Amino acid sequence: MAGVRRALGRYRSGFADWLVPRIHRAHSLRALGKRLLRNRVIKQPFHGGVICLDAVEHSWAWTGAARLESWDRPLQDRLLAISRDCQTMIDVGSNIGTMTLAVALRNPDIRFVCVEPNERAGRLLRQSLTLNRVADRVTLIDTVGRWSQETEHRLRASSTSPRPRAADVWSRSTSRASRRFC
């Protein structure tokens, strides 16, 4: 019985893989799908875990032959190689966490700091981190869009010197930061 279920699952999966791209090409069906699938989450297999996608915004990643696991694969593999020499990596503009998850799922020793101002993308990233049980190794900063005058004032008050130029900060901190962050 289990064998029959597996065969049916493969058949349905194959049929869905065949059917969805054809429906996606038809404008009227695609418009209907956008209404029906608004705010729906698609979970796609990803490096031994799952990644959560917005059904409408990320439809390209689940309606065709492309999958996020293979999208930008050379970059994902390069980041994984770099992560072997780091304790913490920073992902600025992490979106739904493709690069973060690609490394975190394959390197259990790495920690991440992710910065994502988009609320929906941040929720999807947080959901993926929780489902993959890597949330304890990832700090998600998702309040960038809520920057306020009060925050600016506190940052300036904590520093007696004028705001440093990025090049000055880089030159002073490169040797220290490169030991801890990548």
C-alpha positions as CSV (number, residue, x, y, z in Angstrom):
1,M,0.0,0.0,0.0
2,A,2.8,2.4,0.8
3,G,4.4,1.7,-2.6
4,V,1.1,2.6,-4.3
5,R,0.9,5.9,-2.3
6,R,4.5,6.7,-3.3
7,A,3.8,6.0,-7.0
8,L,0.6,8.2,-6.9
9,G,2.5,10.9,-5.1
10,R,5.2,10.9,-7.8
11,Y,2.4,10.8,-10.5
12,R,0.6,13.8,-8.9
13,S,3.8,15.7,-8.4
14,G,4.8,15.0,-12.1
15,F,1.3,16.0,-13.3
16,A,1.4,19.2,-11.2
17,D,4.9,20.0,-12.5
18,W,3.5,19.6,-16.1
19,L,0.2,21.5,-15.4
20,V,1.3,24.5,-13.4
21,P,3.6,26.1,-16.0
22,R,0.9,25.7,-18.7
23,I,-1.7,27.4,-16.5
24,H,0.8,30.1,-15.6
25,R,1.2,31.0,-19.2
26,A,-2.5,31.8,-19.7
27,H,-3.2,35.4,-18.7
28,S,-6.7,34.9,-17.4
29,L,-5.8,31.9,-15.3
30,R,-2.7,33.6,-14.0
31,A,-4.9,36.6,-12.9
32,L,-7.3,34.2,-11.2
33,G,-4.4,32.5,-9.5
34,K,-3.0,35.8,-8.2
35,R,-6.4,36.4,-6.5
36,L,-6.7,32.9,-5.1
37,L,-3.1,32.6,-4.0
38,R,-2.6,36.0,-2.4
39,N,-0.8,35.7,0.9
40,R,-0.4,32.0,0.5
41,V,2.9,30.4,1.5
42,I,4.5,27.7,-0.7
43,K,7.1,25.4,1.0
44,Q,9.8,24.2,-1.4
45,P,12.5,21.6,-0.6
46,F,15.8,23.4,-0.2
47,H,19.2,21.9,0.8
48,G,17.7,19.3,3.0
49,G,15.2,21.7,4.6
50,V,12.4,23.9,3.2
51,I,12.2,27.5,2.1
52,C,8.9,29.5,2.4
53,L,7.9,31.4,-0.7
54,D,5.1,33.8,-1.4
55,A,2.8,32.0,-3.9
56,V,2.4,35.1,-6.1
57,E,5.6,37.1,-5.6
58,H,7.8,34.0,-6.1
59,S,5.7,32.2,-8.6
60,W,8.7,32.0,-11.0
61,A,10.5,29.8,-8.4
62,W,7.8,27.1,-8.2
63,T,5.8,27.2,-11.4
64,G,8.6,26.4,-13.8
65,A,11.7,24.3,-14.0
66,A,13.7,26.8,-11.9
67,R,13.9,26.0,-8.1
68,L,15.6,28.3,-5.6
69,E,18.0,25.5,-4.6
70,S,19.5,25.6,-8.1
71,W,19.1,29.3,-8.7
72,D,22.4,31.0,-8.1
73,R,23.9,27.7,-7.0
74,P,27.5,28.7,-7.7
75,L,27.1,31.7,-5.4
76,Q,25.4,29.6,-2.7
77,D,28.3,27.1,-2.9
78,R,30.9,29.9,-2.8
79,L,29.3,31.4,0.3
80,L,29.3,28.0,1.9
81,A,33.0,27.7,1.2
82,I,33.7,31.1,2.7
83,S,31.6,30.3,5.8
84,R,34.0,27.6,6.8
85,D,36.4,30.4,7.9
86,C,33.9,32.5,9.7
87,Q,31.9,32.5,12.9
88,T,29.2,35.0,11.7
89,M,28.1,36.1,8.3
90,I,26.0,39.2,7.6
91,D,23.2,39.1,4.9
92,V,22.1,42.6,4.1
93,G,18.9,42.6,2.1
94,S,18.3,39.0,2.8
95,N,14.8,38.9,1.4
96,I,13.4,35.4,2.0
97,G,16.8,34.1,3.1
98,T,17.9,32.1,0.0
99,M,21.6,32.7,0.7
100,T,21.3,32.5,4.5
101,L,19.5,29.2,4.4
102,A,21.7,27.8,1.6
103,V,24.7,28.2,4.0
104,A,23.0,27.7,7.4
105,L,21.4,24.4,6.4
106,R,24.8,23.0,5.2
107,N,27.1,24.5,7.8
108,P,25.9,23.9,11.4
109,D,28.7,26.0,12.9
110,I,27.9,29.4,11.3
111,R,25.8,32.2,12.7
112,F,24.0,34.9,10.7
113,V,22.8,38.4,11.1
114,C,20.1,39.1,8.5
115,V,18.8,42.6,7.7
116,E,15.5,42.7,5.8
117,P,13.3,45.8,5.8
118,N,10.4,44.2,3.8
119,E,7.8,43.0,6.3
120,R,6.4,40.1,4.2
121,A,9.9,38.8,3.2
122,G,11.0,39.0,6.9
123,R,7.9,36.9,7.9
124,L,8.7,34.3,5.3
125,L,12.4,34.2,6.3
126,R,11.4,33.8,10.0
127,Q,9.0,31.0,9.1
128,S,11.7,29.2,7.1
129,L,14.2,29.6,9.9
130,T,11.7,28.1,12.4
131,L,10.8,25.2,10.2
132,N,14.4,24.4,9.6
133,R,15.3,24.7,13.3
134,V,18.1,27.2,12.6
135,A,16.4,30.3,14.1
136,D,18.7,30.1,17.2
137,R,21.7,30.8,14.9
138,V,20.2,33.7,13.0
139,T,19.5,37.2,14.2
140,L,16.9,38.8,12.0
141,I,16.8,42.6,12.0
142,D,13.6,43.5,10.3
143,T,12.9,47.0,11.6
144,V,15.1,48.9,9.2
145,G,12.0,50.6,7.7
146,R,11.0,51.9,11.1
147,W,14.1,54.1,11.6
148,S,13.1,57.2,13.5
149,Q,14.4,60.6,14.5
150,E,14.7,59.2,18.1
151,T,17.0,56.4,16.9
152,E,19.2,58.8,15.0
153,H,19.4,61.1,18.1
154,R,20.4,58.2,20.4
155,L,23.1,57.1,17.9
156,R,24.5,60.6,17.6
157,A,24.4,61.1,21.4
158,S,26.3,57.9,22.1
159,S,29.2,59.2,19.9
160,T,31.1,62.4,20.7
161,S,32.8,62.5,17.3
162,P,31.1,63.5,14.1
163,R,29.7,60.7,12.0
164,P,32.7,58.8,10.4
165,R,33.0,58.2,6.7
166,A,32.4,54.7,5.6
167,A,36.0,54.5,4.3
168,D,37.4,55.5,7.7
169,V,35.3,52.8,9.5
170,W,36.3,50.2,6.9
171,S,40.1,51.0,7.2
172,R,40.0,51.0,11.1
173,S,37.9,47.9,11.5
174,T,38.8,45.6,8.6
175,S,41.4,43.6,10.4
176,R,39.2,43.2,13.6
177,A,36.0,42.5,11.7
178,S,37.5,40.0,9.2
179,R,38.3,37.7,12.1
180,R,34.7,37.6,13.2
181,F,32.5,38.5,10.3
182,C,32.4,37.6,6.6
